[in-house]
Amino acid sequence: MTVGMATGVSADNGATVQHINLASQDQCFNSGPYSYCFSATGEETITQTPTGNWSGQANGTETSTFSYNGTAIYSSTANFHVHILYKDNFTVLQEAGEHETGSSTYGGTTCTYSFDLHITNNNQIQYQNYTFSCS
């Protein structure tokens, strides 16, 4: 995966902002007749304020395929959004969340899932939901 990072940019309030490219081109790993390929797209933004607050968020998509003799036998796609906020120089986790949806196909069966998690006030789970179904 190629990760590109822009240099820190100061905002008007003195905060430092960084943008990180999470994209990668297809990467494949082969072993005999088997092949596993993976790619990702996305971006992460990180902000550090002079008062000690730190926030980050990432959005992206991951895809993967597992093949045998060139024929895909498993494939998956996931879309994600992650955010986090620390206060007081990383001593207090104010808020964090992960939201993800995806699907996978194996042997003609497609399964979908969604996952939501939200944490506040130094690791108190506010809610978490997970769904999974196949057809």
C-alpha positions in Angstrom: 0.0 0.0 0.0 1.3 3.4 -0.9 0.6 6.0 1.8 1.1 9.6 0.9 1.0 12.3 3.6 0.8 16.0 3.0 2.9 18.2 5.3 1.2 19.7 8.3 -0.8 22.8 7.4 -1.6 25.4 10.1 -5.2 26.4 10.3 -6.2 30.0 11.3 -6.7 28.8 15.0 -3.1 27.4 15.1 -4.2 23.8 14.7 -2.0 21.5 12.6 -3.9 19.5 9.9 -2.5 16.5 8.0 -4.1 14.6 5.2 -3.1 11.0 4.6 -3.9 9.2 1.4 -4.9 5.6 2.2 -5.2 4.5 -1.4 -3.3 1.5 -2.8 -3.3 -0.1 -6.2 -4.0 -3.8 -6.6 -1.5 -5.9 -4.7 -1.5 -9.6 -5.3 0.1 -12.5 -3.5 0.5 -15.8 -5.3 1.2 -19.3 -4.0 0.9 -22.1 -6.6 -2.6 -22.0 -8.1 -3.9 -19.6 -5.4 -3.9 -15.8 -5.6 -5.1 -13.1 -3.1 -5.5 -9.6 -4.3 -6.3 -6.5 -2.2 -6.8 -2.8 -2.9 -8.0 0.2 -1.0 -9.0 3.8 -1.5 -9.5 6.5 1.1 -8.2 9.4 3.1 -7.5 10.2 6.7 -7.5 13.7 8.2 -5.7 14.4 11.5 -6.0 17.7 13.4 -3.9 18.7 16.5 -4.8 21.9 18.3 -2.6 24.1 20.5 -4.9 23.4 23.4 -4.2 19.6 23.3 -7.2 18.3 21.4 -6.5 15.7 18.7 -9.1 14.5 16.2 -8.9 12.1 13.3 -11.2 10.7 10.8 -10.8 8.2 7.9 -13.1 7.2 5.1 -12.4 4.5 2.5 -13.2 1.3 0.7 -11.3 -2.0 0.7 -11.7 -4.8 -1.8 -10.2 -8.3 -1.9 -10.4 -11.4 -4.1 -9.2 -14.9 -3.5 -8.7 -17.0 -6.7 -7.9 -20.5 -7.6 -6.3 -21.1 -11.1 -7.5 -17.6 -12.1 -11.1 -18.1 -11.1 -12.4 -15.9 -8.2 -13.8 -18.1 -5.4 -14.2 -15.4 -2.8 -14.6 -11.6 -3.1 -15.4 -8.9 -0.6 -15.9 -5.1 -0.4 -16.1 -2.9 2.7 -16.8 0.8 3.1 -15.7 2.4 6.4 -15.8 5.7 8.3 -13.8 6.0 11.5 -13.6 9.1 13.8 -11.9 9.8 17.1 -11.5 12.8 19.4 -9.0 13.0 22.3 -8.8 15.9 24.7 -6.1 17.0 27.2 -3.1 15.7 25.3 -4.4 12.2 24.8 -5.5 11.7 28.4 -9.3 11.7 27.7 -11.1 9.8 25.0 -14.0 12.2 24.3 -15.5 10.3 21.4 -14.8 7.5 18.9 -16.9 5.7 16.3 -16.6 3.2 13.6 -19.2 2.7 10.9 -18.7 0.0 8.3 -20.8 -1.8 5.7 -19.7 -4.6 3.4 -20.4 -7.7 1.4 -18.7 -10.9 0.5 -19.4 -13.7 -2.0 -18.3 -17.3 -1.7 -19.6 -20.3 -3.6 -22.5 -18.3 -5.1 -23.7 -17.0 -1.7 -23.5 -13.3 -0.9 -23.5 -12.1 2.6 -23.8 -8.5 3.8 -23.0 -6.9 7.1 -23.1 -3.5 8.8 -21.3 -2.5 12.0 -21.7 0.6 14.1 -19.9 1.4 17.3 -19.8 4.7 19.2 -17.8 5.3 22.4 -17.9 8.4 24.6 -16.5 9.7 27.9 -13.3 7.6 28.2 -14.5 4.2 26.8 -18.2 4.1 27.7 -20.0 2.3 24.9 -22.9 4.5 23.8 -24.1 2.0 21.2 -23.0 -0.9 19.1 -25.0 -2.6 16.3 -24.0 -5.5 14.1 -26.1 -7.1 11.3 -25.2 -10.0 9.1 -27.3 -11.8 6.5 -26.7 -14.1 3.6 -28.7 -15.0 0.5 
